[in-house]
C-alpha cells in the first residue's frame, strides 16, 4: 500500500489597532498584537508536487473511510522514501499485515454495537418456552415437525424461507418471490448447514443465528450489516439430491 505525506497549512495574518481621541493631545496607546503561531505554507511548485499531493488525498480519503484518522506524517514519508531507495525496515508482506490488522480492529469497533445487541437478544430468546440451542450457539424452535428423511450437508435441498434482522426488518425470502430455493446445503451459511440437517422433509423451523454462524463481521451487501444476528423462517420442502 502506498502512503504519502500530507502537509496542510494556513496563511497567517496579524493586525494592530490604534486608539485615537479628538480631545487634547495625549500619548497614543497601542493595543498588544495577539500572538499567532506560524505554520509553514505548503505550495505545489511543480507536477511532481501535484501528483504526490493528489495521491496523498486519494489514499487519505480511503483510509479515513476505513476508520483510520491518526497517523505519523514523519513515518509515513519515511516509508515512502525507503521504498524508493530500495531499503525498508519491514517487508511489504509485513506492512500489508500491519495495515490489515489495524483495519480489522477499526471495522470491529464499528460493528460492536450490533454484536452486543445480538448477544443480549439471544440470551433472552433462549429463555422462551420451546426454544432449543445447539453447542455452536444456534437457536431454533420447531413450528412443524415433518416425517420425511433428513438431509446431509452434501444434499441439494429445496427450501422456502424468509429472513429478518432482530429488529424485525425483512431482508430476503423465497416465499415473496414465489419460487423455492434449490441449492447445495454445504454452500449456505453455517447456521443453515447445521440447522437444516435437523429438519425432516416437511418440517418448518425458525432459526436464530448468531453472527458467527451467519454473515460474520463483514455482513452481506447493504441489507445485512456486519455482526448481525439473523432470524430465518425455514421450511424444508424436499431433498432434490442426496450424496450420502
Order of alpha helices (4+ residues) and beta strands (2+ residues): alpha-alpha-alpha-beta-beta-beta-beta-alpha-beta-alpha-beta-beta
